[in-house]
Amino acid sequence: MKITGIQRLEDCLDGSRVYSYQFDQPWTRESILQLSALGKLDYFADFPRPFFRIRASGGLQIKGVEGLDYCRVVLPRSQRDDFPQTLDELLASRA
């Protein structure tokens, strides 16, 4: 999976920013499980639309739905610059 677009959605009062990350293919079970390298993974595969959430140190959060080609990312101020490259490298390394 590769990031094909990033859209800024909103700012939070704590200085975090919320983005929508678009990918070149939809989330699969395997690509969702890869995200566990970033933090605590909650994966609700039994939901009618399987939902996942990552919560990492420093306030990073990723939320998405299996089968969609985008996810919502909350980036704390300290991770804004490095995160897109970190996520791209993680997903590319397991392809």
MDAnalysis code that builds the backbone (N, CA, C; Angstrom):
import MDAnalysis as mda
import numpy as np

u = mda.Universe.empty(285, n_residues=95, atom_resindex=np.repeat(np.arange(95), 3), trajectory=True)
u.add_TopologyAttr("name", ["N", "CA", "C"] * 95)
u.add_TopologyAttr("resid", np.arange(1, 96))
u.add_TopologyAttr("resname", ["MET", "LYS", "ILE", "THR", "GLY", "ILE", "GLN", "ARG", "LEU", "GLU", "ASP", "CYS", "LEU", "ASP", "GLY", "SER", "ARG", "VAL", "TYR", "SER", "TYR", "GLN", "PHE", "ASP", "GLN", "PRO", "TRP", "THR", "ARG", "GLU", "SER", "ILE", "LEU", "GLN", "LEU", "SER", "ALA", "LEU", "GLY", "LYS", "LEU", "ASP", "TYR", "PHE", "ALA", "ASP", "PHE", "PRO", "ARG", "PRO", "PHE", "PHE", "ARG", "ILE", "ARG", "ALA", "SER", "GLY", "GLY", "LEU", "GLN", "ILE", "LYS", "GLY", "VAL", "GLU", "GLY", "LEU", "ASP", "TYR", "CYS", "ARG", "VAL", "VAL", "LEU", "PRO", "ARG", "SER", "GLN", "ARG", "ASP", "ASP", "PHE", "PRO", "GLN", "THR", "LEU", "ASP", "GLU", "LEU", "LEU", "ALA", "SER", "ARG", "ALA"])
u.atoms.positions = np.array([
    [0.839, -1.186, 0.000],
    [0.000, 0.000, 0.000],
    [0.879, 1.242, 0.000],
    [0.442, 2.224, -0.750],
    [1.136, 3.496, -0.783],
    [0.143, 4.628, -0.517],
    [0.618, 5.647, 0.157],
    [-0.188, 6.843, 0.404],
    [-0.309, 7.603, -0.914],
    [-1.551, 7.896, -1.318],
    [-1.764, 8.647, -2.554],
    [-2.269, 10.061, -2.304],
    [-2.704, 10.326, -1.084],
    [-3.180, 11.664, -0.774],
    [-3.357, 11.854, 0.719],
    [-3.170, 13.084, 1.151],
    [-3.369, 13.451, 2.549],
    [-4.170, 14.739, 2.555],
    [-5.305, 14.716, 3.258],
    [-6.145, 15.901, 3.362],
    [-6.279, 16.297, 4.828],
    [-5.963, 17.524, 5.123],
    [-6.110, 18.025, 6.485],
    [-7.578, 18.284, 6.764],
    [-8.063, 17.730, 7.880],
    [-9.479, 17.858, 8.216],
    [-9.742, 18.907, 9.278],
    [-8.976, 18.887, 10.371],
    [-9.254, 19.808, 11.471],
    [-8.077, 19.877, 12.429],
    [-8.120, 20.841, 13.316],
    [-7.139, 20.974, 14.388],
    [-7.836, 20.715, 15.716],
    [-7.092, 20.168, 16.658],
    [-7.615, 19.941, 18.003],
    [-7.046, 20.986, 18.949],
    [-7.693, 21.191, 20.061],
    [-7.258, 22.203, 21.018],
    [-5.888, 21.900, 21.612],
    [-5.495, 20.617, 21.653],
    [-4.201, 20.261, 22.230],
    [-3.043, 20.395, 21.238],
    [-3.312, 20.926, 20.044],
    [-2.266, 21.104, 19.044],
    [-2.174, 19.958, 18.056],
    [-2.972, 18.919, 18.250],
    [-2.997, 17.804, 17.312],
    [-3.730, 18.224, 16.042],
    [-3.450, 17.519, 14.960],
    [-4.152, 17.754, 13.702],
    [-4.769, 16.447, 13.230],
    [-5.902, 16.554, 12.554],
    [-6.608, 15.387, 12.049],
    [-6.524, 15.404, 10.525],
    [-6.172, 14.259, 9.962],
    [-6.003, 14.119, 8.519],
    [-6.777, 12.912, 8.007],
    [-7.116, 12.948, 6.734],
    [-7.609, 11.779, 6.027],
    [-6.480, 11.329, 5.106],
    [-6.059, 10.080, 5.270],
    [-5.012, 9.497, 4.437],
    [-5.662, 8.597, 3.403],
    [-5.368, 8.835, 2.123],
    [-5.890, 8.043, 1.013],
    [-4.786, 7.100, 0.538],
    [-5.148, 5.859, 0.192],
    [-4.188, 4.851, -0.234],
    [-4.528, 4.323, -1.623],
    [-3.570, 3.648, -2.244],
    [-3.762, 3.129, -3.592],
    [-4.575, 1.837, -3.639],
    [-4.921, 1.290, -2.494],
    [-5.750, 0.093, -2.423],
    [-6.466, 0.064, -1.076],
    [-7.522, -0.729, -0.976],
    [-8.280, -0.756, 0.286],
    [-7.549, -1.519, 1.389],
    [-7.937, -1.215, 2.618],
    [-7.388, -1.918, 3.773],
    [-7.826, -3.379, 3.752],
    [-6.888, -4.272, 3.999],
    [-7.175, -5.692, 4.135],
    [-6.814, -6.104, 5.561],
    [-7.214, -7.287, 5.942],
    [-6.868, -7.796, 7.272],
    [-5.351, -7.752, 7.478],
    [-4.600, -8.168, 6.469],
    [-3.138, -8.208, 6.581],
    [-2.539, -6.813, 6.743],
    [-3.017, -5.856, 5.967],
    [-2.463, -4.498, 6.084],
    [-2.847, -3.863, 7.413],
    [-4.015, -4.180, 7.924],
    [-4.427, -3.671, 9.238],
    [-3.532, -4.250, 10.330],
    [-3.260, -5.537, 10.261],
    [-2.417, -6.173, 11.274],
    [-0.995, -5.608, 11.267],
    [-0.518, -5.160, 10.117],
    [0.809, -4.529, 10.033],
    [0.902, -3.291, 10.917],
    [-0.204, -2.605, 11.069],
    [-0.209, -1.363, 11.843],
    [0.093, -1.578, 13.319],
    [0.013, -2.810, 13.782],
    [0.298, -3.068, 15.198],
    [1.735, -2.704, 15.554],
    [2.608, -2.557, 14.555],
    [3.980, -2.106, 14.804],
    [4.009, -0.662, 15.299],
    [2.934, 0.079, 15.085],
    [2.882, 1.488, 15.496],
    [2.342, 1.685, 16.902],
    [1.576, 0.717, 17.411],
    [0.975, 0.880, 18.736],
    [-0.064, -0.183, 18.998],
    [-0.936, 0.079, 19.966],
    [-1.974, -0.883, 20.354],
    [-3.061, -0.929, 19.288],
    [-3.282, -2.124, 18.751],
    [-4.286, -2.324, 17.711],
    [-5.575, -2.875, 18.312],
    [-6.681, -2.207, 18.041],
    [-8.014, -2.732, 18.324],
    [-8.622, -3.023, 16.959],
    [-8.950, -4.294, 16.709],
    [-9.478, -4.700, 15.404],
    [-10.769, -5.461, 15.635],
    [-11.853, -4.917, 15.133],
    [-13.171, -5.490, 15.341],
    [-13.637, -6.148, 14.046],
    [-13.065, -7.327, 13.765],
    [-13.312, -8.036, 12.514],
    [-14.740, -8.541, 12.395],
    [-15.442, -8.700, 13.516],
    [-16.807, -9.227, 13.496],
    [-17.870, -8.165, 13.270],
    [-17.486, -6.900, 13.231],
    [-18.456, -5.842, 12.948],
    [-18.952, -5.998, 11.507],
    [-20.154, -5.546, 11.206],
    [-20.643, -5.602, 9.821],
    [-19.686, -4.909, 8.842],
    [-19.072, -3.831, 9.292],
    [-17.989, -3.169, 8.547],
    [-16.777, -3.202, 9.478],
    [-15.885, -4.194, 9.294],
    [-14.763, -4.371, 10.239],
    [-13.969, -3.080, 10.449],
    [-13.861, -2.693, 11.701],
    [-13.270, -1.425, 12.112],
    [-11.939, -1.679, 12.806],
    [-10.964, -0.770, 12.600],
    [-9.704, -0.867, 13.335],
    [-9.338, 0.486, 13.908],
    [-8.560, 0.413, 14.990],
    [-8.075, 1.623, 15.665],
    [-6.695, 1.322, 16.222],
    [-5.763, 2.219, 15.995],
    [-4.420, 2.149, 16.572],
    [-4.288, 3.302, 17.543],
    [-3.770, 3.006, 18.720],
    [-3.448, 4.047, 19.694],
    [-1.992, 3.884, 20.063],
    [-1.204, 4.900, 19.766],
    [0.231, 4.833, 19.993],
    [0.653, 5.868, 21.028],
    [1.879, 5.718, 21.476],
    [2.410, 6.671, 22.453],
    [2.419, 8.078, 21.865],
    [2.247, 9.039, 22.724],
    [2.288, 10.425, 22.300],
    [0.979, 10.949, 21.744],
    [-0.053, 10.106, 21.664],
    [-1.348, 10.574, 21.211],
    [-1.708, 10.251, 19.773],
    [-0.842, 9.579, 19.032],
    [-1.145, 9.184, 17.662],
    [-2.326, 8.221, 17.649],
    [-3.292, 8.452, 16.758],
    [-4.429, 7.553, 16.579],
    [-4.694, 7.370, 15.094],
    [-5.020, 6.145, 14.715],
    [-5.410, 5.835, 13.344],
    [-6.716, 5.058, 13.434],
    [-7.704, 5.451, 12.644],
    [-8.999, 4.766, 12.635],
    [-9.418, 4.535, 11.195],
    [-9.962, 3.338, 10.937],
    [-10.407, 3.055, 9.590],
    [-11.306, 1.842, 9.528],
    [-11.725, 1.516, 8.321],
    [-12.628, 0.405, 8.074],
    [-12.011, -0.485, 7.001],
    [-11.976, -1.780, 7.286],
    [-11.479, -2.744, 6.308],
    [-12.320, -2.632, 5.037],
    [-11.660, -2.654, 3.890],
    [-12.355, -2.554, 2.613],
    [-12.401, -1.153, 2.036],
    [-12.103, -0.138, 2.847],
    [-12.030, 1.235, 2.353],
    [-10.578, 1.584, 2.057],
    [-10.357, 2.571, 1.208],
    [-8.989, 2.930, 0.831],
    [-8.495, 4.203, 1.519],
    [-9.053, 4.510, 2.657],
    [-8.613, 5.680, 3.419],
    [-8.759, 5.394, 4.910],
    [-8.141, 6.251, 5.719],
    [-8.291, 6.171, 7.168],
    [-8.149, 7.579, 7.741],
    [-8.532, 7.715, 8.982],
    [-8.450, 8.996, 9.695],
    [-7.269, 8.907, 10.654],
    [-6.431, 9.924, 10.653],
    [-5.221, 9.929, 11.477],
    [-5.191, 11.198, 12.316],
    [-4.993, 11.017, 13.632],
    [-4.806, 12.149, 14.538],
    [-3.323, 12.179, 14.881],
    [-2.668, 13.254, 14.467],
    [-1.225, 13.403, 14.696],
    [-0.962, 14.454, 15.758],
    [-0.307, 14.054, 16.847],
    [0.101, 15.050, 17.834],
    [1.182, 15.944, 17.233],
    [1.338, 17.084, 17.785],
    [2.311, 18.066, 17.276],
    [3.698, 17.450, 17.059],
    [4.125, 16.578, 17.960],
    [5.482, 16.020, 17.902],
    [5.699, 15.028, 16.769],
    [4.637, 14.542, 16.127],
    [4.798, 13.513, 15.106],
    [4.366, 13.963, 13.709],
    [4.057, 15.210, 13.528],
    [3.534, 15.685, 12.248],
    [4.499, 15.515, 11.087],
    [5.768, 15.743, 11.309],
    [6.721, 15.733, 10.201],
    [7.139, 14.338, 9.772],
    [7.329, 13.426, 10.714],
    [7.874, 12.119, 10.404],
    [6.834, 11.060, 10.091],
    [5.600, 11.240, 10.513],
    [4.624, 10.163, 10.412],
    [4.317, 9.702, 8.991],
    [4.069, 10.584, 8.024],
    [3.736, 10.077, 6.681],
    [4.804, 9.138, 6.125],
    [6.056, 9.481, 6.293],
    [7.136, 8.628, 5.805],
    [7.198, 7.323, 6.601],
    [7.017, 7.385, 7.910],
    [7.038, 6.186, 8.752],
    [5.940, 5.212, 8.321],
    [4.724, 5.704, 8.109],
    [3.619, 4.847, 7.703],
    [3.867, 4.274, 6.309],
    [4.318, 5.088, 5.384],
    [4.613, 4.616, 4.026],
    [5.649, 3.502, 4.043],
    [6.719, 3.689, 4.826],
    [7.780, 2.676, 4.904],
    [7.283, 1.389, 5.550],
    [6.459, 1.488, 6.584],
    [5.931, 0.309, 7.246],
    [5.084, -0.515, 6.276],
    [4.177, 0.131, 5.573],
    [3.294, -0.592, 4.655],
    [4.046, -1.131, 3.447],
    [5.032, -0.392, 2.960],
    [5.817, -0.847, 1.800],
    [6.723, -2.019, 2.155],
    [7.219, -2.049, 3.383],
    [8.161, -3.094, 3.770],
    [7.504, -4.463, 3.878],
    [6.218, -4.518, 4.019],
    [5.499, -5.787, 4.177],
    [4.774, -6.190, 2.890],
    [4.922, -5.418, 1.847],
    [4.186, -5.703, 0.596],
    [4.738, -6.910, -0.115],
])
